[in-house]
């Protein structure tokens, strides 16, 4: 890893950590982060307000980037988020997968007790991980009843 020069502007130091700065410095090795011959670090120092506005946005993954970096592709935006807003990376990854592969890969279908039962046999037990407020008992009882198993015979 390349050692990043120290952050020079106090206005940048107030919201960019040394680690974030070093990660952005590493990204400068990629062509997408050298806008018009200026690297991302110099651009952050030149447009502190624009970058701070993006950084402070509740949904930075979909917020407009400062002008020089507005044309970043989705993957490059992921790299930027990883460096400067890692808290928004999960949401951005979801958007990335949906736009590249489709919603099928991020949406979980509702739990279906009957389908789950059909995938089991006498050698494949079912385990339930319970959470407060979730009770699978009614679904288990309905499924058992549908296959002829009751509290009296089973």
Order of alpha helices (4+ residues) and beta strands (2+ residues): alpha-alpha-beta-beta-alpha-alpha-alpha-alpha-alpha-alpha
